[in-house]
Amino acid sequence: MNRTFYHNLADNSIAGTLPTREQAEEILTSKDVELFSLLNAAYDVRRECVGKSVTIHIINNGQNGHCPEDCHYCAQAKSSDADIKEYPLKTDEEFLAEARNAYEKGAHRYCMVFAGRGPSKGRVEKLANLIRTIKSKYPIEICVSAGLLDENKAQVLKSAGLDRLNHNLNTSSEHYAKICTTHTYQDRLNTLDAARRAGIQLCSGVIVGMNEKESDVIEVAYSLQQRKVESIPVNFLMPIKGNPLDQMPNLTPEYCLRVLCLYRFVNPRAEIRMAAGREIHLRSLEVLGLYPANSLFLDGYLNTRGNERLKTLQMIQDAGFSIESNRSLDDIIKAEREADTGRIEDSVTRTIMKGLTDLRPEMAVSPKKQ
């Protein structure tokens, strides 16, 4: 591809003219597309449309297990034999403590996730009271993932101050029945539409690596754009032993970066999050994901750990980005270092000299006989 291809992708996206489906397929699969030129074009869109800051999310697993749905990627699903520690709904005190912790760590948004098909009327009222309490104590946005909702329930949450509702599409309409049978793709669209009618911002994304085709990944990108979804988590499957989808997908760092670029071109003004699986699948190229994406999770995911906080924060700073927070990134990193001085001194600031076994390994393994 010549330079015009990349310039046109960026300029058209910024102007609101999306890539064609043919171009989208080229972005994901063409050997003629050069990764760094593609990343540079995606970064032009990111910088122009959403700036250079990174939005940090911290996710709270409000309960663990007890879910009647059979989503094949999820350790909490009824179809999973994963070894998880089940527990019922956390107390309000636990939620408040975790909201405070998220705010103090620099999170712009605190996300509460509840397993289940959808909340009862009583659960919605309880959640609404919790949202009001958190909002009264901490200047932090709140996102909730609560399963299937109708407009009445969504309106109760909106009135309580909910900023965003998360309900991921995960894959295309054609592929959906292969990853879940207890609800439909249309059920998920209906929940997003109900939240939008209630005036709630939308958070909805994709999981890449579930034996889907490139066309499925492309379809989700355009489906989210059609609904003007404000926040799009791009997840890469983290296989968990005991899940139906428990095999490591054949995802390369380059392909994952291409996916992030595609979602930026198709959704230029959305918050694109390199979400679950970034540590596993982007590997040594993880920092490059910040050039198309402008958001990530801190402190891991629902049932799996992610990178250590300091490593993620330092990555953001080293790449020249800032964060959306009432606290400065410098102050947050300083606090993290002070909290674990010994490890940081050993791994970052201290120069470690080679020993004799490093300098003369053959002598250490096979010393000469006297």
N, C-alpha and C positions, 0 to 999 in steps of 0.2 A: 504494500500500500504506500502511496506517496503521501507527502505531508498534507496535501489538500484533504484527503480522507479524514484525518484526525482533526484538522481545523474545522471542517464542516460539521463533524460530529459535535464538537464543543459549541461552536457558534449557533448551530441550529437548536441544540438542546437549551441553551441559555435563552434563545428567542422563543422557545415553546414549540418548536417543530421537532417531533420525536424521531428517533431512528426508525427506518422501515423494518418490517419483520426480517427481510433479507439481510439488512445491515446488522440486526440483532444477532442473527445466526452467525454472521461473519465475526462479530465481536467475540462470541463464545468459542468458535471452532476453527476459524481460518488460520492456516499457518503463515499467511502473508501479513497478518496483523502482528505488529511488534509490541510486546508487552509494555515497554517503558514509554513508547509514544502514546499508547492507549491510556496509560496511567496519567501521563501529563495532560492529555485532553480531558480526562475525567476530573483531574484536579482543577483545571481551568473552570469547569462548571461548578464544582464544589465551592471554590473561592468566590466566584461571582455571585452564586445564589444563596449560599449559607455561611460564607466566611471561613475563617481559619480556626474556629474554636471546636472543641470536642465536648459533647454532652455525655456525662457519666451517669449510668443507671446502676442502682443496686436493687437486686431482686430478693423478695422475701417469700419463701415457700410457706404460705399460711397454714397449710396442713399437708400431710404426706400420706399418699395412698388413698384408699377408700373411694376409688373412682370407678364408676360403672362403664366408662367408655373403653374402647379397645384400640386406641391410637397406637400403632405398632412401634413407634419410635419412643414411647414414653414409659419410664420405669414405674409410674404410678397407675398405669392402665390395668384393667382387669385381666388383660391378655398377657401381662408381663409376669415372669417369675424372678425378676430382679431382686437382689437382696437389699431391700431398703428398710429403713426403720420407720414404720408407720406411726403416725400420731394424729389425734383429732385437731380441731381448730385451736390455734394458739389463743392465749388470753389477750385482752386489750393491753395489758401491761407489757406483754412481750412485743406486741406490734409497736407500741409507743417507744419502747427502748430501741428497737431496730430502726425506727424512723429517725430517732435522734442520732443513732450511730451513722446512718446513711448521710444525714445532713453534715455531721462533723467530719466525715471522710471526703466531703466535697461533691457529693452527688447532687445533680440538678433535679433528678426525678427518682422517686421511691416507688417501686413496683411491688404490688401484692398479688400473689397468684393463689387461686383456690381450685383444687381438683374437684371434678364432678361434672355432671351434664349441664347443670345450671343452678343458680341459687334460688332457694325458696323466698317467699315474700318476707319471712322473718329474717332470713340471712341478709337480704338486701337492706332492711332497716338497720340491722346491727352494723353492717358495713358502712352505711351512710353516717351513722353516729361516730364511727371510728375515723372516717375521713374528716368530719368536722373537727374532731379533737386534734388530730395531727395538724391540720391546717391552722388551728388556733395557736399551736405551739412552735411550729417550724416553717420558715419560708421556703418550702420545697413543693415541687409539683408531685401529683400522685397519679399513678397509672394502676389500673386494676385488670386482672384477667380472671374472669369468673364463670366462663363457659357460656352457654347459650342464654341470651337475654331478649325480652321483648321491649317495646318502646316504653311501657309504663315503668318497668323496673329501671331501665336506663335513665328515665327522667328523675326518679328518686335519687339516683347517684349523682346526676348532674346538679340537682338542687343542693346536694350536700357539699359540692365543690370539686367533684371529680374532674380532673383535667383530661385524662385519656383513658380509653378502654382498649385493652389488648385482646385481639382474637385473630390468630394467625390463619391465613389461608393454607399455608404449608406446602401445597402442591396444586397442580392444575385440576380442573373439573374432570378431565378424562382419567387422570391417574388417581384421583382421590379414593375411590373404592378399594384400591390396592393397599392403602395404608390405614383405612378405618372403615368399619361397617356399621357402627352404632349411631352415627349421624352422617349427614351428607354435606357435600360442598355447598349446596344451596342453603342449608341450615346456617353455615358460617357467614355466607353473604347476607342472610336475613338479619343476623346479629349486628353486623357492621352497619347495615342500613338503619336499624333501629337506633343504634347509638348516634348515628349522624343526625337523624331526625330529632333526637333529644338535645342536639347541640354539643355533643361530646367529640373531642378530637379522636382520631383513629390511630391505633397502632396495630399493624398487621404485616406479617412477613412470610418468609419461605424457609423451608428446610431443603438444602441441597445434599444429595447423596443417598436418596431413598429409591434407587433403581429407576429414576425418572429419565426421560429423554430431555435433550436440550430444549425442545419445543415446549415442554412443560414449564421449565424455568422461565422461558420467555413469556409464556402466557400469564404467569403470576405477575411478572413485572408490569405488564400492560393492564391487567385487572386492577392492580393497586393504583395505577395512575388514573384509571377511569374514575375511581372513587376519591381521588385526591387525598390519599392516605398521608397523614402528616409524618408518621414514624414507621420505618420499615426495617425490622430486624432480619438480617440475612444470616441464617443459621447453616452450619455445615454439620451433618449428622455425626453425633458422638455415640458410637455403638456401645450399648450397655448389655452385659451378659444377662441373659434371661428375657430380653426383649425379642419379639419376632424379628425386628431389624437389628441384629446383633453382629453383623459382619462389617469390618472396616471398609468403607467405600473407597473406590479408586479415584480419589480427588487429589490433583496436584496443586501446589501453591499457585501456579500460573492460572489454572482454570478458576480457582476460587477468586483470584484477583480480577479475572475477566468478568465473573459474575457480578462482583461489586461495582465494576465500571459500568456494566450494562444497566444495573439498577439505578446508578446515578444519572446516566444519560436519559433513561426513560422517566425518571422521577427527579428532575433537577433540583426542586425546592424542598424535597422531603428530607427528613432526618434518616440517613441510611446508616444502620448499625451493623458493624461486623460483630456478630453475636456469638452464640455457642459454637464451639469447635474451631475458633480462630487459632487457638494455640496449637491444636493438633494438626490442622490441615494447611495453614499458612506457613508454619514452621519458621525458618530463618527469614522469611519475607513478610512476617507479620506486620512490621511497621509500615510497609507499603500500603497496607489496607486503609491507613488513615488518609490517603490521598483521594480516593473516591468516597470513603465513608467518613462521617463526622460524629460517630457515637459508638460507645461500647459499654459492656457490663464490667463492673468492678466486683470482686469477691465471688466470682464463679456464677453458677447457674442454679437450676432447681435442685437437681440431685448430683451434680458433678462439680468438682472444683475447677477453677481457672488458674491463671497466673497469679502470683503473689501481687498484692496491691502496689508495692513500691516499684516492682518491675514494670507494671502497666503504666503507672504515673510517670516514671522516668522515661519510658518510651515516648509518651506524649510530649514531654518537655524536650527531649533530645531531638525530636523531629521538628521542633519549632512551633508547636501548636499551644494554644491556651485552653482553658476549660471554662464551661458555663457554671459558675459557682459564685456564691458570696464570699468565698475564701480564695486566696491566691494559690496557684499551683505550687509556688515556692514554699509557702507556709505548710501546705499539706504534706509535701515531700519531706520537709524538715521534721514535721511531727512523726512521720513514719520512720524516719531514720533514728530519731531519739527513742522511739518505742522499742527498737531492736538494735541497739548500738553495736553489740558484739558481732552480729552477723553482717551488718552493713560494713563495718570496718574491715572484716575479713574479705568480703566479696567485692567491694567497690574501691575503697580508699587506700587499702594497704597493699604495698608492693610485696609480693611473695617471691623470695629467692629460690632458685633451683637447688635441690640437694645433690649429693654425690650420685645417688641412684638415677637422677634425671640426667646428669651430665655424662655418666659412664655406665649406661644400662647393661652393657655386656659384661662389665666387671661384676655387677651386682648379681647377674644371673649365673655366670659361669666363672667364678674366681679361679685363678691359676693355682695349680697345686705347687706347694713349695718343694 
